[in-house]
Every structure is written in C-alpha cells, then in structure tokens.
Amino acid sequence: MLGLARAELGELAGADRLPPEIADLSDLVLRLQRGLFVAGAELATNPDAWDRLQDGTTRVDEGMLIALEADLAGLEARIEMPREFVVPGASRLSAALEVARTILRRAERRAVTLQRDGLVAGSWLVPYLNRGADLLWVVARAAEQAEHRATVMARTEPRRRPEVRERPLDTGR
C-alpha cells in the first residue's frame, strides 16, 4: 500500500497536480518503506542468528526511531491536526496511506505478541512500528490538506460542550 501511495504521488507529479506542500512525501514514504524492510529482516531472523543482526540494516535501532519521530514532528508542524476521528478516503492518496497505516498497526499488534514471547531481537522494533503508523496518519492528513480535500469527520454533528448547570449553594440546612 505504501508503494501504491508512492505511485499516486508520482501520478500527481507527472500530471503536474502535486501540490508543492507535499512534494517531499514520496521521499518520506520511500524512507519508511526501507525502514520496514529492516523491521521485516529483524522479524524474519531466527533467534539462533540474532547475533548476526546489524543495527540499522537488519535490526531496527534507536537512530531509525529518532529519524522517524523527527519526520513526524516536522510534518505535524506543517498541518492543522483534526480534533476528532476521521473517516478515511478523501482522496486516493490519503486512502492508500490509511490502508497502509491499518496494515502497519496490525503488524505492530503481532510484533507486540512476539515481543512478549521473547521472539523480537531488539527493543526498538515495536516503537518504530507504532510511530510509523502515527506518521502515516499524519501523512494522510497532510495529503488531504494539500489537495484541498475536506477531511471527513466521523461525527455527523459537531461535538457539543456539556452544559454547565448552576448548582444551588448548599447551606447545610
């Protein structure tokens, strides 16, 4: 799905319809794809061979997580964050990113189970998957906003603030 999102970015660029605000998203998605190959290598390695894993190449390391979090923070600063749940699908690009996020969340849940069973080599894999899914949510919002697509909120009516009722003063009587 990340490849589909990257292909959609390429189609938009080729048709001269890629908003300049998201011109760098293709590189960001590609970096995440490459990072997920590292995560996949770590998950696919037999515990007997964990000593041969290399940080940043076949095992997720702290530097990879820090770089991912920097990407996330940078992108969050560029967009307006929704305050409610969002219904995916405002554009083909954002929909592909949302499906990729869902798949990554599923991988994260499975990795948590493997980690509990002592079957994950390093300590950075699960946080990397978690932050990667968070990043994809933000990338999808950035795409919607750059494409001037309305983000569809899950609620049909705006959230109401609860009424504050004046309570009579208790005089103890």
Chimera marker file (.cmm) of the C-alpha trace (Angstrom):
<marker_set name="trace">
<marker id="1" x="0.000" y="0.000" z="0.000" r="1" g="1" b="0" radius="0.5"/>
<marker id="2" x="2.933" y="2.325" z="0.581" r="1" g="1" b="0" radius="0.5"/>
<marker id="3" x="4.035" y="1.561" z="-2.964" r="1" g="1" b="0" radius="0.5"/>
<marker id="4" x="0.548" y="2.449" z="-4.169" r="1" g="1" b="0" radius="0.5"/>
<marker id="5" x="0.699" y="5.733" z="-2.255" r="1" g="1" b="0" radius="0.5"/>
<marker id="6" x="4.107" y="6.496" z="-3.751" r="1" g="1" b="0" radius="0.5"/>
<marker id="7" x="2.789" y="5.639" z="-7.216" r="1" g="1" b="0" radius="0.5"/>
<marker id="8" x="-0.143" y="8.006" z="-6.677" r="1" g="1" b="0" radius="0.5"/>
<marker id="9" x="2.294" y="10.756" z="-5.678" r="1" g="1" b="0" radius="0.5"/>
<marker id="10" x="4.186" y="10.037" z="-8.898" r="1" g="1" b="0" radius="0.5"/>
<marker id="11" x="0.977" y="10.219" z="-10.940" r="1" g="1" b="0" radius="0.5"/>
<marker id="12" x="0.097" y="13.561" z="-9.378" r="1" g="1" b="0" radius="0.5"/>
<marker id="13" x="3.604" y="14.851" z="-10.064" r="1" g="1" b="0" radius="0.5"/>
<marker id="14" x="3.530" y="13.566" z="-13.649" r="1" g="1" b="0" radius="0.5"/>
<marker id="15" x="0.211" y="15.313" z="-14.272" r="1" g="1" b="0" radius="0.5"/>
<marker id="16" x="1.607" y="18.496" z="-12.689" r="1" g="1" b="0" radius="0.5"/>
<marker id="17" x="-1.060" y="18.227" z="-9.969" r="1" g="1" b="0" radius="0.5"/>
<marker id="18" x="1.202" y="17.507" z="-6.997" r="1" g="1" b="0" radius="0.5"/>
<marker id="19" x="0.814" y="20.369" z="-4.531" r="1" g="1" b="0" radius="0.5"/>
<marker id="20" x="4.225" y="21.783" z="-3.572" r="1" g="1" b="0" radius="0.5"/>
<marker id="21" x="3.364" y="21.327" z="0.118" r="1" g="1" b="0" radius="0.5"/>
<marker id="22" x="3.627" y="17.558" z="-0.293" r="1" g="1" b="0" radius="0.5"/>
<marker id="23" x="6.354" y="17.311" z="-2.927" r="1" g="1" b="0" radius="0.5"/>
<marker id="24" x="8.620" y="15.678" z="-0.315" r="1" g="1" b="0" radius="0.5"/>
<marker id="25" x="6.127" y="12.970" z="0.724" r="1" g="1" b="0" radius="0.5"/>
<marker id="26" x="7.357" y="10.482" z="-1.865" r="1" g="1" b="0" radius="0.5"/>
<marker id="27" x="10.836" y="10.539" z="-0.299" r="1" g="1" b="0" radius="0.5"/>
<marker id="28" x="9.345" y="10.222" z="3.189" r="1" g="1" b="0" radius="0.5"/>
<marker id="29" x="7.223" y="7.219" z="2.159" r="1" g="1" b="0" radius="0.5"/>
<marker id="30" x="10.238" y="5.600" z="0.500" r="1" g="1" b="0" radius="0.5"/>
<marker id="31" x="12.303" y="6.064" z="3.701" r="1" g="1" b="0" radius="0.5"/>
<marker id="32" x="9.521" y="4.396" z="5.673" r="1" g="1" b="0" radius="0.5"/>
<marker id="33" x="9.363" y="1.535" z="3.161" r="1" g="1" b="0" radius="0.5"/>
<marker id="34" x="13.100" y="0.988" z="3.512" r="1" g="1" b="0" radius="0.5"/>
<marker id="35" x="12.804" y="1.096" z="7.298" r="1" g="1" b="0" radius="0.5"/>
<marker id="36" x="10.084" y="-1.523" z="7.159" r="1" g="1" b="0" radius="0.5"/>
<marker id="37" x="12.442" y="-3.805" z="5.216" r="1" g="1" b="0" radius="0.5"/>
<marker id="38" x="14.802" y="-3.536" z="8.197" r="1" g="1" b="0" radius="0.5"/>
<marker id="39" x="11.919" y="-4.345" z="10.546" r="1" g="1" b="0" radius="0.5"/>
<marker id="40" x="10.973" y="-7.296" z="8.358" r="1" g="1" b="0" radius="0.5"/>
<marker id="41" x="14.536" y="-8.593" z="8.420" r="1" g="1" b="0" radius="0.5"/>
<marker id="42" x="14.554" y="-8.431" z="12.213" r="1" g="1" b="0" radius="0.5"/>
<marker id="43" x="11.237" y="-10.253" z="12.465" r="1" g="1" b="0" radius="0.5"/>
<marker id="44" x="12.269" y="-12.912" z="9.941" r="1" g="1" b="0" radius="0.5"/>
<marker id="45" x="15.554" y="-13.754" z="11.673" r="1" g="1" b="0" radius="0.5"/>
<marker id="46" x="15.684" y="-16.971" z="13.658" r="1" g="1" b="0" radius="0.5"/>
<marker id="47" x="16.638" y="-16.321" z="17.289" r="1" g="1" b="0" radius="0.5"/>
<marker id="48" x="19.708" y="-18.528" z="16.772" r="1" g="1" b="0" radius="0.5"/>
<marker id="49" x="21.007" y="-15.897" z="14.305" r="1" g="1" b="0" radius="0.5"/>
<marker id="50" x="20.206" y="-12.736" z="16.280" r="1" g="1" b="0" radius="0.5"/>
<marker id="51" x="23.889" y="-12.197" z="16.994" r="1" g="1" b="0" radius="0.5"/>
<marker id="52" x="24.400" y="-11.577" z="13.265" r="1" g="1" b="0" radius="0.5"/>
<marker id="53" x="21.817" y="-8.790" z="13.048" r="1" g="1" b="0" radius="0.5"/>
<marker id="54" x="23.212" y="-5.328" z="12.311" r="1" g="1" b="0" radius="0.5"/>
<marker id="55" x="21.665" y="-2.169" z="13.729" r="1" g="1" b="0" radius="0.5"/>
<marker id="56" x="20.017" y="-0.051" z="11.067" r="1" g="1" b="0" radius="0.5"/>
<marker id="57" x="20.459" y="-2.740" z="8.400" r="1" g="1" b="0" radius="0.5"/>
<marker id="58" x="18.755" y="-5.877" z="9.681" r="1" g="1" b="0" radius="0.5"/>
<marker id="59" x="17.620" y="-4.696" z="13.143" r="1" g="1" b="0" radius="0.5"/>
<marker id="60" x="15.711" y="-1.514" z="13.956" r="1" g="1" b="0" radius="0.5"/>
<marker id="61" x="17.881" y="0.779" z="16.029" r="1" g="1" b="0" radius="0.5"/>
<marker id="62" x="17.358" y="3.917" z="18.083" r="1" g="1" b="0" radius="0.5"/>
<marker id="63" x="18.592" y="6.165" z="15.273" r="1" g="1" b="0" radius="0.5"/>
<marker id="64" x="15.858" y="4.883" z="12.979" r="1" g="1" b="0" radius="0.5"/>
<marker id="65" x="13.219" y="5.669" z="15.600" r="1" g="1" b="0" radius="0.5"/>
<marker id="66" x="14.654" y="9.138" z="16.232" r="1" g="1" b="0" radius="0.5"/>
<marker id="67" x="14.643" y="9.906" z="12.493" r="1" g="1" b="0" radius="0.5"/>
<marker id="68" x="11.046" y="8.703" z="12.191" r="1" g="1" b="0" radius="0.5"/>
<marker id="69" x="9.961" y="10.846" z="15.131" r="1" g="1" b="0" radius="0.5"/>
<marker id="70" x="11.704" y="13.870" z="13.577" r="1" g="1" b="0" radius="0.5"/>
<marker id="71" x="9.775" y="13.276" z="10.327" r="1" g="1" b="0" radius="0.5"/>
<marker id="72" x="6.561" y="13.021" z="12.320" r="1" g="1" b="0" radius="0.5"/>
<marker id="73" x="7.193" y="16.205" z="14.316" r="1" g="1" b="0" radius="0.5"/>
<marker id="74" x="8.166" y="18.131" z="11.194" r="1" g="1" b="0" radius="0.5"/>
<marker id="75" x="5.036" y="17.118" z="9.334" r="1" g="1" b="0" radius="0.5"/>
<marker id="76" x="2.745" y="17.721" z="12.317" r="1" g="1" b="0" radius="0.5"/>
<marker id="77" x="4.056" y="21.291" z="12.479" r="1" g="1" b="0" radius="0.5"/>
<marker id="78" x="3.032" y="21.882" z="8.846" r="1" g="1" b="0" radius="0.5"/>
<marker id="79" x="-0.614" y="20.829" z="9.057" r="1" g="1" b="0" radius="0.5"/>
<marker id="80" x="-3.754" y="21.512" z="11.015" r="1" g="1" b="0" radius="0.5"/>
<marker id="81" x="-4.455" y="18.468" z="13.158" r="1" g="1" b="0" radius="0.5"/>
<marker id="82" x="-8.082" y="17.278" z="13.325" r="1" g="1" b="0" radius="0.5"/>
<marker id="83" x="-9.560" y="17.175" z="16.798" r="1" g="1" b="0" radius="0.5"/>
<marker id="84" x="-11.885" y="14.244" z="16.115" r="1" g="1" b="0" radius="0.5"/>
<marker id="85" x="-11.857" y="10.843" z="14.438" r="1" g="1" b="0" radius="0.5"/>
<marker id="86" x="-11.502" y="10.998" z="10.660" r="1" g="1" b="0" radius="0.5"/>
<marker id="87" x="-13.251" y="8.878" z="8.025" r="1" g="1" b="0" radius="0.5"/>
<marker id="88" x="-10.571" y="7.809" z="5.501" r="1" g="1" b="0" radius="0.5"/>
<marker id="89" x="-10.932" y="8.265" z="1.770" r="1" g="1" b="0" radius="0.5"/>
<marker id="90" x="-10.936" y="11.955" z="0.923" r="1" g="1" b="0" radius="0.5"/>
<marker id="91" x="-8.559" y="11.158" z="-1.968" r="1" g="1" b="0" radius="0.5"/>
<marker id="92" x="-6.947" y="8.076" z="-3.494" r="1" g="1" b="0" radius="0.5"/>
<marker id="93" x="-3.633" y="9.104" z="-1.982" r="1" g="1" b="0" radius="0.5"/>
<marker id="94" x="-4.936" y="9.558" z="1.547" r="1" g="1" b="0" radius="0.5"/>
<marker id="95" x="-6.982" y="6.343" z="1.267" r="1" g="1" b="0" radius="0.5"/>
<marker id="96" x="-3.882" y="4.338" z="0.262" r="1" g="1" b="0" radius="0.5"/>
<marker id="97" x="-1.980" y="5.865" z="3.178" r="1" g="1" b="0" radius="0.5"/>
<marker id="98" x="-4.790" y="4.967" z="5.589" r="1" g="1" b="0" radius="0.5"/>
<marker id="99" x="-4.840" y="1.343" z="4.401" r="1" g="1" b="0" radius="0.5"/>
<marker id="100" x="-1.048" y="1.236" z="4.825" r="1" g="1" b="0" radius="0.5"/>
<marker id="101" x="-1.470" y="2.641" z="8.344" r="1" g="1" b="0" radius="0.5"/>
<marker id="102" x="-4.025" y="-0.047" z="9.171" r="1" g="1" b="0" radius="0.5"/>
<marker id="103" x="-1.704" y="-2.781" z="7.912" r="1" g="1" b="0" radius="0.5"/>
<marker id="104" x="1.162" y="-1.336" z="9.933" r="1" g="1" b="0" radius="0.5"/>
<marker id="105" x="-0.999" y="-1.251" z="13.088" r="1" g="1" b="0" radius="0.5"/>
<marker id="106" x="-1.799" y="-4.931" z="12.548" r="1" g="1" b="0" radius="0.5"/>
<marker id="107" x="1.915" y="-5.677" z="12.194" r="1" g="1" b="0" radius="0.5"/>
<marker id="108" x="2.549" y="-3.708" z="15.380" r="1" g="1" b="0" radius="0.5"/>
<marker id="109" x="0.000" y="-5.772" z="17.322" r="1" g="1" b="0" radius="0.5"/>
<marker id="110" x="1.562" y="-9.001" z="16.084" r="1" g="1" b="0" radius="0.5"/>
<marker id="111" x="5.045" y="-7.728" z="16.948" r="1" g="1" b="0" radius="0.5"/>
<marker id="112" x="3.876" y="-6.909" z="20.487" r="1" g="1" b="0" radius="0.5"/>
<marker id="113" x="2.758" y="-10.526" z="20.871" r="1" g="1" b="0" radius="0.5"/>
<marker id="114" x="6.075" y="-11.789" z="19.512" r="1" g="1" b="0" radius="0.5"/>
<marker id="115" x="7.948" y="-9.449" z="21.855" r="1" g="1" b="0" radius="0.5"/>
<marker id="116" x="6.001" y="-10.770" z="24.853" r="1" g="1" b="0" radius="0.5"/>
<marker id="117" x="7.029" y="-14.276" z="23.798" r="1" g="1" b="0" radius="0.5"/>
<marker id="118" x="10.691" y="-13.236" z="23.562" r="1" g="1" b="0" radius="0.5"/>
<marker id="119" x="10.758" y="-13.502" z="19.773" r="1" g="1" b="0" radius="0.5"/>
<marker id="120" x="11.855" y="-9.963" z="18.871" r="1" g="1" b="0" radius="0.5"/>
<marker id="121" x="15.593" y="-9.367" z="18.748" r="1" g="1" b="0" radius="0.5"/>
<marker id="122" x="15.735" y="-5.683" z="19.643" r="1" g="1" b="0" radius="0.5"/>
<marker id="123" x="13.857" y="-3.197" z="21.761" r="1" g="1" b="0" radius="0.5"/>
<marker id="124" x="13.247" y="-0.581" z="19.045" r="1" g="1" b="0" radius="0.5"/>
<marker id="125" x="11.076" y="-2.568" z="16.626" r="1" g="1" b="0" radius="0.5"/>
<marker id="126" x="7.676" y="-2.149" z="18.303" r="1" g="1" b="0" radius="0.5"/>
<marker id="127" x="8.097" y="1.596" z="18.963" r="1" g="1" b="0" radius="0.5"/>
<marker id="128" x="9.257" y="2.007" z="15.351" r="1" g="1" b="0" radius="0.5"/>
<marker id="129" x="6.121" y="0.309" z="14.023" r="1" g="1" b="0" radius="0.5"/>
<marker id="130" x="3.953" y="2.375" z="16.363" r="1" g="1" b="0" radius="0.5"/>
<marker id="131" x="5.456" y="5.697" z="15.331" r="1" g="1" b="0" radius="0.5"/>
<marker id="132" x="5.442" y="4.631" z="11.672" r="1" g="1" b="0" radius="0.5"/>
<marker id="133" x="1.676" y="4.129" z="11.834" r="1" g="1" b="0" radius="0.5"/>
<marker id="134" x="1.309" y="7.511" z="13.545" r="1" g="1" b="0" radius="0.5"/>
<marker id="135" x="3.378" y="9.060" z="10.769" r="1" g="1" b="0" radius="0.5"/>
<marker id="136" x="1.141" y="7.566" z="8.090" r="1" g="1" b="0" radius="0.5"/>
<marker id="137" x="-1.938" y="9.059" z="9.752" r="1" g="1" b="0" radius="0.5"/>
<marker id="138" x="-0.305" y="12.493" z="9.662" r="1" g="1" b="0" radius="0.5"/>
<marker id="139" x="0.899" y="11.994" z="6.070" r="1" g="1" b="0" radius="0.5"/>
<marker id="140" x="-2.688" y="11.176" z="5.039" r="1" g="1" b="0" radius="0.5"/>
<marker id="141" x="-3.928" y="14.388" z="6.692" r="1" g="1" b="0" radius="0.5"/>
<marker id="142" x="-1.144" y="16.378" z="5.008" r="1" g="1" b="0" radius="0.5"/>
<marker id="143" x="-2.147" y="14.920" z="1.636" r="1" g="1" b="0" radius="0.5"/>
<marker id="144" x="-5.812" y="15.800" z="2.165" r="1" g="1" b="0" radius="0.5"/>
<marker id="145" x="-4.992" y="19.335" z="3.201" r="1" g="1" b="0" radius="0.5"/>
<marker id="146" x="-2.533" y="19.913" z="0.362" r="1" g="1" b="0" radius="0.5"/>
<marker id="147" x="-5.029" y="18.540" z="-2.155" r="1" g="1" b="0" radius="0.5"/>
<marker id="148" x="-7.705" y="20.816" z="-0.641" r="1" g="1" b="0" radius="0.5"/>
<marker id="149" x="-9.861" y="17.840" z="0.196" r="1" g="1" b="0" radius="0.5"/>
<marker id="150" x="-12.204" y="18.165" z="3.112" r="1" g="1" b="0" radius="0.5"/>
<marker id="151" x="-11.324" y="15.869" z="5.976" r="1" g="1" b="0" radius="0.5"/>
<marker id="152" x="-14.492" y="13.952" z="6.781" r="1" g="1" b="0" radius="0.5"/>
<marker id="153" x="-15.111" y="13.678" z="10.486" r="1" g="1" b="0" radius="0.5"/>
<marker id="154" x="-16.667" y="10.555" z="11.965" r="1" g="1" b="0" radius="0.5"/>
<marker id="155" x="-19.403" y="12.542" z="13.702" r="1" g="1" b="0" radius="0.5"/>
<marker id="156" x="-22.266" y="13.873" z="11.629" r="1" g="1" b="0" radius="0.5"/>
<marker id="157" x="-22.866" y="16.689" z="14.098" r="1" g="1" b="0" radius="0.5"/>
<marker id="158" x="-20.257" y="18.867" z="15.775" r="1" g="1" b="0" radius="0.5"/>
<marker id="159" x="-19.175" y="17.861" z="19.240" r="1" g="1" b="0" radius="0.5"/>
<marker id="160" x="-21.204" y="19.730" z="21.849" r="1" g="1" b="0" radius="0.5"/>
<marker id="161" x="-19.797" y="21.044" z="25.039" r="1" g="1" b="0" radius="0.5"/>
<marker id="162" x="-21.664" y="19.802" z="28.087" r="1" g="1" b="0" radius="0.5"/>
<marker id="163" x="-23.922" y="22.338" z="29.696" r="1" g="1" b="0" radius="0.5"/>
<marker id="164" x="-22.716" y="23.739" z="32.968" r="1" g="1" b="0" radius="0.5"/>
<marker id="165" x="-25.593" y="23.975" z="35.376" r="1" g="1" b="0" radius="0.5"/>
<marker id="166" x="-25.606" y="26.318" z="38.262" r="1" g="1" b="0" radius="0.5"/>
<marker id="167" x="-25.937" y="24.329" z="41.451" r="1" g="1" b="0" radius="0.5"/>
<marker id="168" x="-27.692" y="25.931" z="44.426" r="1" g="1" b="0" radius="0.5"/>
<marker id="169" x="-25.332" y="26.700" z="47.243" r="1" g="1" b="0" radius="0.5"/>
<marker id="170" x="-25.586" y="24.032" z="49.930" r="1" g="1" b="0" radius="0.5"/>
<marker id="171" x="-26.224" y="25.861" z="53.166" r="1" g="1" b="0" radius="0.5"/>
<marker id="172" x="-26.294" y="22.702" z="55.227" r="1" g="1" b="0" radius="0.5"/>
<marker id="173" x="-29.941" y="23.020" z="56.023" r="1" g="1" b="0" radius="0.5"/>
<link id1="1" id2="2" r="1" g="1" b="0" radius="0.2"/>
<link id1="2" id2="3" r="1" g="1" b="0" radius="0.2"/>
<link id1="3" id2="4" r="1" g="1" b="0" radius="0.2"/>
<link id1="4" id2="5" r="1" g="1" b="0" radius="0.2"/>
<link id1="5" id2="6" r="1" g="1" b="0" radius="0.2"/>
<link id1="6" id2="7" r="1" g="1" b="0" radius="0.2"/>
<link id1="7" id2="8" r="1" g="1" b="0" radius="0.2"/>
<link id1="8" id2="9" r="1" g="1" b="0" radius="0.2"/>
<link id1="9" id2="10" r="1" g="1" b="0" radius="0.2"/>
<link id1="10" id2="11" r="1" g="1" b="0" radius="0.2"/>
<link id1="11" id2="12" r="1" g="1" b="0" radius="0.2"/>
<link id1="12" id2="13" r="1" g="1" b="0" radius="0.2"/>
<link id1="13" id2="14" r="1" g="1" b="0" radius="0.2"/>
<link id1="14" id2="15" r="1" g="1" b="0" radius="0.2"/>
<link id1="15" id2="16" r="1" g="1" b="0" radius="0.2"/>
<link id1="16" id2="17" r="1" g="1" b="0" radius="0.2"/>
<link id1="17" id2="18" r="1" g="1" b="0" radius="0.2"/>
<link id1="18" id2="19" r="1" g="1" b="0" radius="0.2"/>
<link id1="19" id2="20" r="1" g="1" b="0" radius="0.2"/>
<link id1="20" id2="21" r="1" g="1" b="0" radius="0.2"/>
<link id1="21" id2="22" r="1" g="1" b="0" radius="0.2"/>
<link id1="22" id2="23" r="1" g="1" b="0" radius="0.2"/>
<link id1="23" id2="24" r="1" g="1" b="0" radius="0.2"/>
<link id1="24" id2="25" r="1" g="1" b="0" radius="0.2"/>
<link id1="25" id2="26" r="1" g="1" b="0" radius="0.2"/>
<link id1="26" id2="27" r="1" g="1" b="0" radius="0.2"/>
<link id1="27" id2="28" r="1" g="1" b="0" radius="0.2"/>
<link id1="28" id2="29" r="1" g="1" b="0" radius="0.2"/>
<link id1="29" id2="30" r="1" g="1" b="0" radius="0.2"/>
<link id1="30" id2="31" r="1" g="1" b="0" radius="0.2"/>
<link id1="31" id2="32" r="1" g="1" b="0" radius="0.2"/>
<link id1="32" id2="33" r="1" g="1" b="0" radius="0.2"/>
<link id1="33" id2="34" r="1" g="1" b="0" radius="0.2"/>
<link id1="34" id2="35" r="1" g="1" b="0" radius="0.2"/>
<link id1="35" id2="36" r="1" g="1" b="0" radius="0.2"/>
<link id1="36" id2="37" r="1" g="1" b="0" radius="0.2"/>
<link id1="37" id2="38" r="1" g="1" b="0" radius="0.2"/>
<link id1="38" id2="39" r="1" g="1" b="0" radius="0.2"/>
<link id1="39" id2="40" r="1" g="1" b="0" radius="0.2"/>
<link id1="40" id2="41" r="1" g="1" b="0" radius="0.2"/>
<link id1="41" id2="42" r="1" g="1" b="0" radius="0.2"/>
<link id1="42" id2="43" r="1" g="1" b="0" radius="0.2"/>
<link id1="43" id2="44" r="1" g="1" b="0" radius="0.2"/>
<link id1="44" id2="45" r="1" g="1" b="0" radius="0.2"/>
<link id1="45" id2="46" r="1" g="1" b="0" radius="0.2"/>
<link id1="46" id2="47" r="1" g="1" b="0" radius="0.2"/>
<link id1="47" id2="48" r="1" g="1" b="0" radius="0.2"/>
<link id1="48" id2="49" r="1" g="1" b="0" radius="0.2"/>
<link id1="49" id2="50" r="1" g="1" b="0" radius="0.2"/>
<link id1="50" id2="51" r="1" g="1" b="0" radius="0.2"/>
<link id1="51" id2="52" r="1" g="1" b="0" radius="0.2"/>
<link id1="52" id2="53" r="1" g="1" b="0" radius="0.2"/>
<link id1="53" id2="54" r="1" g="1" b="0" radius="0.2"/>
<link id1="54" id2="55" r="1" g="1" b="0" radius="0.2"/>
<link id1="55" id2="56" r="1" g="1" b="0" radius="0.2"/>
<link id1="56" id2="57" r="1" g="1" b="0" radius="0.2"/>
<link id1="57" id2="58" r="1" g="1" b="0" radius="0.2"/>
<link id1="58" id2="59" r="1" g="1" b="0" radius="0.2"/>
<link id1="59" id2="60" r="1" g="1" b="0" radius="0.2"/>
<link id1="60" id2="61" r="1" g="1" b="0" radius="0.2"/>
<link id1="61" id2="62" r="1" g="1" b="0" radius="0.2"/>
<link id1="62" id2="63" r="1" g="1" b="0" radius="0.2"/>
<link id1="63" id2="64" r="1" g="1" b="0" radius="0.2"/>
<link id1="64" id2="65" r="1" g="1" b="0" radius="0.2"/>
<link id1="65" id2="66" r="1" g="1" b="0" radius="0.2"/>
<link id1="66" id2="67" r="1" g="1" b="0" radius="0.2"/>
<link id1="67" id2="68" r="1" g="1" b="0" radius="0.2"/>
<link id1="68" id2="69" r="1" g="1" b="0" radius="0.2"/>
<link id1="69" id2="70" r="1" g="1" b="0" radius="0.2"/>
<link id1="70" id2="71" r="1" g="1" b="0" radius="0.2"/>
<link id1="71" id2="72" r="1" g="1" b="0" radius="0.2"/>
<link id1="72" id2="73" r="1" g="1" b="0" radius="0.2"/>
<link id1="73" id2="74" r="1" g="1" b="0" radius="0.2"/>
<link id1="74" id2="75" r="1" g="1" b="0" radius="0.2"/>
<link id1="75" id2="76" r="1" g="1" b="0" radius="0.2"/>
<link id1="76" id2="77" r="1" g="1" b="0" radius="0.2"/>
<link id1="77" id2="78" r="1" g="1" b="0" radius="0.2"/>
<link id1="78" id2="79" r="1" g="1" b="0" radius="0.2"/>
<link id1="79" id2="80" r="1" g="1" b="0" radius="0.2"/>
<link id1="80" id2="81" r="1" g="1" b="0" radius="0.2"/>
<link id1="81" id2="82" r="1" g="1" b="0" radius="0.2"/>
<link id1="82" id2="83" r="1" g="1" b="0" radius="0.2"/>
<link id1="83" id2="84" r="1" g="1" b="0" radius="0.2"/>
<link id1="84" id2="85" r="1" g="1" b="0" radius="0.2"/>
<link id1="85" id2="86" r="1" g="1" b="0" radius="0.2"/>
<link id1="86" id2="87" r="1" g="1" b="0" radius="0.2"/>
<link id1="87" id2="88" r="1" g="1" b="0" radius="0.2"/>
<link id1="88" id2="89" r="1" g="1" b="0" radius="0.2"/>
<link id1="89" id2="90" r="1" g="1" b="0" radius="0.2"/>
<link id1="90" id2="91" r="1" g="1" b="0" radius="0.2"/>
<link id1="91" id2="92" r="1" g="1" b="0" radius="0.2"/>
<link id1="92" id2="93" r="1" g="1" b="0" radius="0.2"/>
<link id1="93" id2="94" r="1" g="1" b="0" radius="0.2"/>
<link id1="94" id2="95" r="1" g="1" b="0" radius="0.2"/>
<link id1="95" id2="96" r="1" g="1" b="0" radius="0.2"/>
<link id1="96" id2="97" r="1" g="1" b="0" radius="0.2"/>
<link id1="97" id2="98" r="1" g="1" b="0" radius="0.2"/>
<link id1="98" id2="99" r="1" g="1" b="0" radius="0.2"/>
<link id1="99" id2="100" r="1" g="1" b="0" radius="0.2"/>
<link id1="100" id2="101" r="1" g="1" b="0" radius="0.2"/>
<link id1="101" id2="102" r="1" g="1" b="0" radius="0.2"/>
<link id1="102" id2="103" r="1" g="1" b="0" radius="0.2"/>
<link id1="103" id2="104" r="1" g="1" b="0" radius="0.2"/>
<link id1="104" id2="105" r="1" g="1" b="0" radius="0.2"/>
<link id1="105" id2="106" r="1" g="1" b="0" radius="0.2"/>
<link id1="106" id2="107" r="1" g="1" b="0" radius="0.2"/>
<link id1="107" id2="108" r="1" g="1" b="0" radius="0.2"/>
<link id1="108" id2="109" r="1" g="1" b="0" radius="0.2"/>
<link id1="109" id2="110" r="1" g="1" b="0" radius="0.2"/>
<link id1="110" id2="111" r="1" g="1" b="0" radius="0.2"/>
<link id1="111" id2="112" r="1" g="1" b="0" radius="0.2"/>
<link id1="112" id2="113" r="1" g="1" b="0" radius="0.2"/>
<link id1="113" id2="114" r="1" g="1" b="0" radius="0.2"/>
<link id1="114" id2="115" r="1" g="1" b="0" radius="0.2"/>
<link id1="115" id2="116" r="1" g="1" b="0" radius="0.2"/>
<link id1="116" id2="117" r="1" g="1" b="0" radius="0.2"/>
<link id1="117" id2="118" r="1" g="1" b="0" radius="0.2"/>
<link id1="118" id2="119" r="1" g="1" b="0" radius="0.2"/>
<link id1="119" id2="120" r="1" g="1" b="0" radius="0.2"/>
<link id1="120" id2="121" r="1" g="1" b="0" radius="0.2"/>
<link id1="121" id2="122" r="1" g="1" b="0" radius="0.2"/>
<link id1="122" id2="123" r="1" g="1" b="0" radius="0.2"/>
<link id1="123" id2="124" r="1" g="1" b="0" radius="0.2"/>
<link id1="124" id2="125" r="1" g="1" b="0" radius="0.2"/>
<link id1="125" id2="126" r="1" g="1" b="0" radius="0.2"/>
<link id1="126" id2="127" r="1" g="1" b="0" radius="0.2"/>
<link id1="127" id2="128" r="1" g="1" b="0" radius="0.2"/>
<link id1="128" id2="129" r="1" g="1" b="0" radius="0.2"/>
<link id1="129" id2="130" r="1" g="1" b="0" radius="0.2"/>
<link id1="130" id2="131" r="1" g="1" b="0" radius="0.2"/>
<link id1="131" id2="132" r="1" g="1" b="0" radius="0.2"/>
<link id1="132" id2="133" r="1" g="1" b="0" radius="0.2"/>
<link id1="133" id2="134" r="1" g="1" b="0" radius="0.2"/>
<link id1="134" id2="135" r="1" g="1" b="0" radius="0.2"/>
<link id1="135" id2="136" r="1" g="1" b="0" radius="0.2"/>
<link id1="136" id2="137" r="1" g="1" b="0" radius="0.2"/>
<link id1="137" id2="138" r="1" g="1" b="0" radius="0.2"/>
<link id1="138" id2="139" r="1" g="1" b="0" radius="0.2"/>
<link id1="139" id2="140" r="1" g="1" b="0" radius="0.2"/>
<link id1="140" id2="141" r="1" g="1" b="0" radius="0.2"/>
<link id1="141" id2="142" r="1" g="1" b="0" radius="0.2"/>
<link id1="142" id2="143" r="1" g="1" b="0" radius="0.2"/>
<link id1="143" id2="144" r="1" g="1" b="0" radius="0.2"/>
<link id1="144" id2="145" r="1" g="1" b="0" radius="0.2"/>
<link id1="145" id2="146" r="1" g="1" b="0" radius="0.2"/>
<link id1="146" id2="147" r="1" g="1" b="0" radius="0.2"/>
<link id1="147" id2="148" r="1" g="1" b="0" radius="0.2"/>
<link id1="148" id2="149" r="1" g="1" b="0" radius="0.2"/>
<link id1="149" id2="150" r="1" g="1" b="0" radius="0.2"/>
<link id1="150" id2="151" r="1" g="1" b="0" radius="0.2"/>
<link id1="151" id2="152" r="1" g="1" b="0" radius="0.2"/>
<link id1="152" id2="153" r="1" g="1" b="0" radius="0.2"/>
<link id1="153" id2="154" r="1" g="1" b="0" radius="0.2"/>
<link id1="154" id2="155" r="1" g="1" b="0" radius="0.2"/>
<link id1="155" id2="156" r="1" g="1" b="0" radius="0.2"/>
<link id1="156" id2="157" r="1" g="1" b="0" radius="0.2"/>
<link id1="157" id2="158" r="1" g="1" b="0" radius="0.2"/>
<link id1="158" id2="159" r="1" g="1" b="0" radius="0.2"/>
<link id1="159" id2="160" r="1" g="1" b="0" radius="0.2"/>
<link id1="160" id2="161" r="1" g="1" b="0" radius="0.2"/>
<link id1="161" id2="162" r="1" g="1" b="0" radius="0.2"/>
<link id1="162" id2="163" r="1" g="1" b="0" radius="0.2"/>
<link id1="163" id2="164" r="1" g="1" b="0" radius="0.2"/>
<link id1="164" id2="165" r="1" g="1" b="0" radius="0.2"/>
<link id1="165" id2="166" r="1" g="1" b="0" radius="0.2"/>
<link id1="166" id2="167" r="1" g="1" b="0" radius="0.2"/>
<link id1="167" id2="168" r="1" g="1" b="0" radius="0.2"/>
<link id1="168" id2="169" r="1" g="1" b="0" radius="0.2"/>
<link id1="169" id2="170" r="1" g="1" b="0" radius="0.2"/>
<link id1="170" id2="171" r="1" g="1" b="0" radius="0.2"/>
<link id1="171" id2="172" r="1" g="1" b="0" radius="0.2"/>
<link id1="172" id2="173" r="1" g="1" b="0" radius="0.2"/>
</marker_set>
